Amino acid sequence: RLREAMRSDVIVTSGGVSVGDYDLVKDVLQDMGMDMKFWKVAMRPGQPLAFGTIGNRPTFGLPGNPVAAMISFEQFARPALRKMGGYAQLFRKTVDAAAAETIETKTGRKYFLRCRLTSGSGGYSALTTGEQGSGILRSMTEADGLMIVADDVGTVQPGDRVKVQIFDPNFGFTENPDY
C-alpha cells in the first residue's frame, strides 16, 4: 500500500511509528528512501510522530492511538496540506481563556488537552472533557478545542490564562475567518 501511495502528493500513515514489536511503518518508509527529518516530538498526546520526505513528497507517520493521531494531524499534517493548497491561514484560530480547573502536567512536553469552552462576561473559560488518554475518543467528540499547556508549565490553576485552539471557526464569532 505504501508503494501505491508513491503516486500521491503527500503520504500520511497512522500507526506503526513508535517502538513496539509491530511498529514497522517507520522502518518501511526509511527502506523506501524516506529522508527522516524528525521522529518523536515533545508533545502529548502524539509523541511518536515521524516526518520526512520520499523524493519531494512530504511523509507523515502519525501515531496509532486515535486521539494522538487526530491531534498530530491537526498540528503537523493539516497545516502542511493547507500550505500546499495555497492557504495563508495554516493553523486553527486560538482564543485566550481562563482555565476552569486545576490541571497537572509534566514539564518538558507541550500538552494539547481536549476542552469545552464557555463564554461569559469575563471572556472564555475552558474545562477539559474528562479523561485525556490518547485512546479516549469521547474526550475528542465532546471538545470545542484544544487547550494548549506550554512545555514549561507543570500546574495550571483555575483562572490561569491558557490558549485554546478551536475546532469550529465560527465558535463565538460573528465573522467567518478565512479557513
C-alpha positions in Angstrom: 0.0 0.0 0.0 2.9 2.4 0.7 4.3 1.8 -2.7 0.9 2.7 -4.2 0.9 5.9 -2.1 4.0 7.0 -4.0 1.6 8.2 -6.7 0.3 10.8 -4.3 1.5 14.3 -3.5 1.6 13.6 0.3 1.8 10.4 2.3 0.0 10.1 5.6 0.0 6.9 7.7 -1.4 6.2 11.1 0.2 3.7 13.5 3.4 1.8 13.4 5.9 4.6 14.1 6.6 4.0 17.8 8.9 1.4 19.4 6.7 -1.7 19.8 7.2 -5.1 18.2 4.7 -4.3 15.5 5.7 -0.7 14.9 7.2 -1.3 11.4 5.9 1.6 9.3 8.8 4.0 10.1 11.3 1.3 9.1 9.4 0.5 5.9 9.3 4.2 5.0 13.0 4.5 5.5 13.6 1.4 3.4 11.6 3.2 0.7 14.0 6.1 0.8 12.4 8.4 3.3 14.7 11.2 4.4 13.7 11.4 8.1 13.6 15.0 9.2 12.4 14.2 12.7 11.0 11.3 14.8 9.2 11.9 18.2 8.1 15.3 19.3 7.8 16.8 22.8 4.0 16.9 22.9 1.2 14.9 24.5 -0.6 13.2 23.1 1.3 12.4 19.9 4.9 12.0 20.8 5.6 9.2 18.3 5.4 11.2 15.1 7.7 10.6 12.1 8.1 13.2 9.4 10.3 13.2 6.3 10.3 13.2 2.6 10.3 10.5 0.0 11.5 12.2 -3.1 9.6 15.5 -3.0 6.6 14.0 -1.1 6.1 15.1 2.5 5.5 12.0 4.5 3.8 12.0 7.9 3.8 8.9 10.1 1.1 9.7 12.7 0.7 7.8 16.0 -1.7 4.8 16.1 -3.8 5.9 19.1 -6.9 7.6 17.7 -6.7 10.9 19.6 -2.9 11.1 19.3 -3.3 10.7 15.5 -6.0 13.4 15.3 -4.1 15.9 17.4 -0.8 15.2 15.5 -2.7 15.6 12.2 -4.1 19.0 13.4 -0.7 20.3 14.5 1.5 19.0 11.6 -0.2 17.4 8.6 -3.2 19.8 8.3 -1.1 23.0 8.3 1.2 21.4 5.7 -1.7 20.4 3.5 -3.2 23.9 3.8 0.2 25.4 2.8 0.4 23.1 -0.2 -3.1 24.2 -1.1 -2.2 27.9 -1.1 -3.9 29.0 2.1 -2.4 31.8 4.2 -4.2 30.7 7.4 -2.4 27.4 8.2 -3.5 26.8 11.8 -6.9 26.8 13.5 -7.8 30.0 15.3 -6.9 30.3 19.0 -8.6 32.2 21.8 -7.5 33.2 25.3 -9.4 31.5 28.1 -9.4 31.1 31.8 -8.7 27.5 33.0 -11.8 26.3 34.9 -9.9 23.6 36.9 -6.5 22.5 38.2 -4.5 20.6 35.6 -1.3 18.7 36.4 1.1 18.1 33.6 4.8 17.1 33.3 7.2 19.8 32.1 9.2 19.1 29.0 6.2 18.4 26.8 3.5 20.7 25.3 0.1 19.3 26.1 -3.0 19.5 23.9 -6.0 18.9 26.2 -9.4 18.4 24.8 -11.7 21.0 26.3 -15.1 22.7 26.2 -15.3 26.5 26.0 -18.0 28.6 27.7 -18.4 32.3 27.2 -19.3 34.8 30.0 -18.8 38.4 31.0 -15.2 37.7 31.7 -14.5 36.1 28.4 -13.9 32.4 27.7 -13.5 29.7 30.2 -12.0 26.3 29.3 -12.8 22.9 31.1 -11.3 19.6 30.0 -13.7 17.0 28.6 -12.6 14.4 31.2 -10.1 11.6 30.9 -7.3 12.7 28.4 -5.8 9.4 27.4 -4.7 9.1 23.8 -7.2 6.4 23.0 -10.3 8.0 24.6 -12.4 9.2 21.6 -15.2 10.5 23.8 -13.0 13.3 25.1 -12.4 14.4 21.5 -16.0 14.2 20.4 -17.2 16.4 23.3 -14.5 19.0 22.7 -14.8 22.5 21.3 -11.0 22.8 21.0 -7.6 22.0 22.4 -6.3 23.7 25.5 -2.6 24.3 24.9 -0.3 23.9 28.0 3.2 25.1 27.4 6.1 22.7 28.0 7.4 24.7 31.0 4.2 24.6 32.9 3.7 21.9 35.5 0.4 23.0 37.0 -2.5 25.1 35.7 -4.6 26.7 38.4 -8.2 27.8 38.0 -8.2 31.2 36.5 -4.8 30.9 34.8 -4.8 32.1 31.2 -4.5 29.4 28.5 -4.7 29.4 24.7 -7.4 27.2 23.2 -7.2 26.1 19.6 -10.8 26.0 18.5 -12.2 23.4 16.1 -15.2 25.3 14.7 -14.0 28.6 13.1 -17.4 30.1 13.8 -17.4 29.3 17.6 -18.4 32.5 19.4 -17.6 34.8 16.4 -19.8 36.8 14.2 -17.3 36.9 11.2 -16.2 33.8 9.4 -12.4 33.7 9.3 -10.5 32.6 6.2 -10.5 28.8 6.8 
